[in-house]
Structure formats: structure tokens, C-alpha cells
């Protein structure tokens, strides 16, 4: 019955900034693997009377992310309080941004040229962490506030993505950008980048209920979770025909072992966070001069670097693999600028070189030119000389020859290898292959 | 002469210490004895600093060695119980924070201690600073030293009563709307509220963050100016503090007359419901200022009932969020220990911030607040200050706040607009009605502390309204 199914996917990406101190206090922001509750103070513990003082570096980093994602920067922005109760939230509210985020209305281009609109990039504070464990035979929940107050940037896209592949490409691009501009190490395994896809389907003009997938920490899990949702929602719609409404939004988690999503919370109505402007922090005025200054500090972004590499003759698939590897980029820059005498002498096929580097055939700490020449040197092509070697190998391996003649042509590689070995690597492999094929016909 | 220690102002005490007429230990001992004698009756102090005398002895050694080197060296000070003090319980007069010992020191008390002051103890207040009576304290009300059947006002009622009963030479209070000036008025002493952002809120248990302003309650304007010069100024722990330099306010009180000054008498603050005796005292004050050379003109401002409306919405909203951290998990006591008033405010604030109501209440209140600020801005283009009563009447009787959830707002109606706009203001005694003091407010534009303190000081120097109830 259902013919036309198109997924509608939006992404919320949380990125922890790698600033020296936390968002609103002087505690270190690097919390990973630290002894619980050793990086806390009155502010991030939310003690009575403690007040937040914003971290300027974190605000600048957020604006840089916004600029890298082609966002508009609000001239006036402010923090809001997001009020909700959870034990890991020390103040009973999270300082976030609601009505006036630092950045809004940007976009990101996929390789296909499709434009994914970015709704907003805002700054907030991370929460503490709960540990559910057993202590003295008692089941307990412990709170670690080391993460409380770590600057967290939220990048919210419009629901412009239509497949898990697009979502993955979008996420990888975001990851590459935030790393390239140096504001975060964005290590997914450390929870420094957390992914929250929102998924529903358009089935012949009917929209299935919205599902928010929470706290996914790998690109592949995001893909699997989205794919699972697409089939789950398709099946659910076929069964109950339920359409999206204000009251049936779901929050689901992803089980990476079972490769399924599971219901966490059914929202009867939109959560009421009772946002209001944070009175402890005056609003910010970020004028054009600050914006331009920060724009000037942005490095060349991944897509631009890749385009440059492609223009040098490097295939895009190789360019994507090497653009963020400084050592390789150095070598390529040298070749591109032709100012290395040793390399200048040779005519280097740069795409061939990159291919060999990517495939780890060339040790980039060694003599690049020598290795390249050796690997690409044309071997002995004199068929008379080579024929003798080929005959010798064929005589030595009658069983293999028999197998080949029975149709198992894959053994040809073995024979080629044997001839090469016999020639001590001096034979030209293509010529040897042709000779073998001829003799075995 | 021959004044007793408790009859001396801070400035006089500092002179005495300098001249070695007495030691800091003697001052502190004198006050501790008085506290011992009268506190059980008045319920002013919730906690007395048992180390005060030891601290005074240390200061005495310092003075002996190097002379007076700090602005408040050896001066005892009473602190409202919503300021975090290491080593002394800090409860904000609530049971939720019963026996709470802070992990860090508030900026105000840190600066006082660094200036050589000695904390005598923590004073009673309305629980969480919610109120204008000190009757909502969960440790019982403080009684007004002028008449024990009356309230001291609030929320800094303990601090104001401490000055009136001479159980401290100087006290620290805080006001969100009138909580320094109103109890000071009801207790017949001087209260000073700096502009919002002049004195750090770091380490003050938050009531309504957007108007909370710590300040002194004192025997005189001069003392208030001196203390303010110590506690005011930029604080790296409070993003709302102003970077403007702090002036030595007490040294700038130089006016001998008010020639060239234009002062507004706000007609709308002489409420129809007010007793004529109060209005007469305010008119008398206006005449006195004129006699000093000022031009006094009657003006009309927005009816303060709008300001009360704005304040009620904004303050309840902020309260509901500020009290969320006392979630029953961290501070040892459950939320059911919140008193009636706190619960009412949490509920009202939660309601006004809820989806669908935010625009109708909070957002509209913010818009009206902007109008109030604009109106004052225009007023101060023409006038140096405005005057009016602090409170519509004198201290009220114990028990009147029962079932009166808007009692505080009504008692603070005349000082509320200045709090909403973050202005600076002094409350000084200007006469008695039925044997109870009435306060005059002198209010000026943001960051015009010097002008307002100077004006108030001259008024105080040229009148004779500063009296203390007999407590010997």
C-alpha cells in the first residue's frame, strides 16, 4: 500500500569545547578520566550564592563554529535559564540560550551540492554525570560534578536530511570542521561529540510521529539507529496509521548491541522548561568588528582544502583522507609549490603519490622521492629474457598450471608473484602477466 | 562626652582605637555582653561568632605593632544571615538550610574581614528574604527595639534592629525591594542601597537576582558611606558588578548647603491611604532641604502600583528558579521544610514562567520595567534626586502579616520603583509618629552614590532625628 517513503531527519549535535576552564568558573574543563568531584567549585556545584561568570574564549569559539557554518551572528545575545529537575543538574536549571543564541541561520553543503540549513548554534553548560553502581551491597546513584559547567555547543540543523547516508556525511563534515578550527578535540569515544537525530517519515503525504534519538556517540550508530527507525516507523505506520501530533513525540535510545532503538520517554506534551533570561549574566553585544576579527582567525576549512587538493589532480577520495594529516599535507604543499629540488627533478604523478601514501606503501618519514621512484619504476620488459623465467616457473609448478587450466584463474597471481621473485623484483609485472596468460592459453 | 562604646559610630570607634582609648577586644567584649543580655528577648542574632573575641585580640596585636592600617580594623559588624560566612552557619532564616556551614566566603564579608572587621554574628531575617517583617523567619520574629509589640520590618529586620538596640555598631543587609531601607526606617536607623551592580552578590543567597543589592544599615550616613567604600566595587565572581571605580564615599561628604540642587518630591508616593502625619514629616523634610538652598519641586511619576505588579512577577519568577537547587538531595533537609511564603512564591513564579503565560506575565513585566527605567532617566535629567517616605507608615504590630501574602509589597510600595530601576537610595530617620520612627528616602540615579550620600549626610547633620530607644 505504501509506495513513497521519504525520511525526514534533523540533527542536534552537542560538542564539548576544549577550553582551559569551564563555562562559568575557573575549574579545568578537561574532565575525562579524572577522579570524581575533584574539579569542582561553588559555581559548578551550584552552592548557595554562587554566580556564573561567562568564559569569553568559549563564546568566541562558539561564534567561530557559527561562522564556519555560514551562520548569522546575533548582534545582541544572552543566556537563558532552562529550568528542570535532574540530580546531575546542580542548580535546578541549566544555563543555555533560547531566544537569542550567538549564531543562527547558517548552512552546510553536502558533496552532492545539497544545502542543509542550520537553525542555530548556541552555547550552554554541560551537566554532571550519574553513576549507578553498587556500594556496600547497596544499589546507589552517585553524582560526579567534574563535567558540570563544561562548555557545550549545540548545533541544530533543520530537518533537511533525507537518508542515513546524508546524515553521516553531515556529521562527518561537522566533526571535521569543529576539529579543523581547533575549538575541540571532538573525541566521540570520550563523549565530546554527542549526536541526536530526530527522525520521522513522510509516507505518501502522511507524517509519522517524531522520534528524538538521544546521546549517540558514533557515526555508525547514528546510521544504524536512523535506519532502524525508518523500518520501525514504516512498519508501525502500516499497522496503526498513527500520524505525528503535538502529543506523540517520543524520545528513544539506541542499543548498539541489539542494533535497535528503545522507548525512553513518551512526551505527553512539549516539555516546559520555563525559559527566562539569565539575570546573573548581562546580555552580550557582538558587533561587526568582533565578528570580522573572529572570522579572520578561522583556518581554511576542510571542504576548501579538499577542493584545493582536487585542483592539484588528486582524486577526491584520497583528498578526504589526507587533508587533515599535517605531515602529508606538508609533503603535498612542497610538491605543489615545486620548491623541493630533490622532488623537482622528477615528474611526480601527485595522485599516484597520494595513493601510495594512503595505502601506506610510502613511509612519509623516509626519503619520499626514492621510495616513489622505486615503487613506480618500470621493470624488465624484454619478453625473450622474461620468457625463460616464465618457463622455469611453469615447469616448477605443474599442479598449479593444471588448476589454472581447469578454470581456477585466480592462481595466476601466484605464478606472477613467483616470476617476480625469481627476477628479484626486476621484471615488469604487466609483461609477466601477459606472457603467462599467453603460454597457458 | 563620656559616651559608652555602644553609643559610638564606626567613625568614632576608629578614632578611639587610633587614640588607644579602648581596644578592639574591649569593643567586641562590650557588644558580646550586650548581645548576651538582650538577644534572647529581641531575637536579633541567630548565630553569635564565638571566635569574635579571639579575632579582636589578634587585631589588637596588629594595631599594637603597626598602628591602624586597615579601614575597618577592629570594628565589629553584624551580618544578615543570607551572606555566606565560613565557620558560621548560614541559613537565610530557613529550616531547609538549618545548620548549613558554607564552603566559601561571600565577597562582602571577605572584603569586610580583609578590611579588619570582626563578624559579631548572623542576624535574623525573613526566610529567604521573602518579606518585610522578619516575621516569616523560621526561627521566630525579631522584635522592634522601639516597641516589642511591633515588627522591625524586613527582610533585613535583624540587622536594622541590631543597630537600633545598639547590639552592633554597623550591620550588613541586602535588599531586593526595600529590604534595607524599610527595616531601617521602622527601626529609626540609616539604610543605604547602592545602585544595582555596585556591591557584589557573590555568596549572598539569591532572592531575585536582577534586583538583589547588598548594603549597610548604620547609625549614620557617614558610617554607611565608609562601609560601602569597603564592600563596593567590581568582583570577578559577579558578572553584574560595575567596573566603575569605587570612591572613598565617606571622605566626599563635603556639602555645607544644597545650593544649585534640584530635588523632586514625588506626589504619587504620598499615597491617599497614608496617614497625614507621615505626609507632614515628608513635607517638613522638603522644607528643610529648601532651607539648605535646594529647589524642591513636586512631580508626578507612574503610580507605584505598576511597579509592584512588575516586581511581583519578576521576583516570583526568579525565586522559583533560584530555590530549585534546594532540591532535598544536597543540603540535608527536605523541601517540605520550606515555609508557606516560599512555597507560595515558588508556585506563583513557576506559573508565570510556564508556556503560554510567559508572554502575558514575565514578558509584559519586563516591558513595563523598561518604561519605569525610562521615566527615571528623564526625571534625573531635570533633578538631582527625589524624596518620599520609605514606607507608608511606621512599624506595624506583630502578627499582622498572617494571611497577608502581599504585606511586603504594600510596605515597600514607595521604595519598589527605585529597586526595579536599580537606583541608589538612602533611608534616614525624619521624625516619629506614636513614638515610632518614620524614614525619609533620598533617591538618585544609578551610580550617583556620592551625590546621594552627600545630600543625606547634610540632611542628617542639620537635623536631630537620629535617636535610639533606651536599651541599658
Interface residues (C-beta under 8 A of the other chain):
Chain A: X42 X43 X46 X47 X48 X49 X50 X51 X52 X53 X54 X81 X83 X85 X87 X90 X91 X92 X93 X270 X272 X274 X275 X276 X279 X280 X281 X282
Chain B: X82 X83 X84 X90 X92 X97 X100 X102 X103 X104 X106 X201 X202 X203 X204 X205 X206 X208 X209 X210 X236 X237 X238 X239 X240 X317 X318 X320 X321 X323 X324 X325 X327 X329 X350 X353 X354 X355 X358 X362
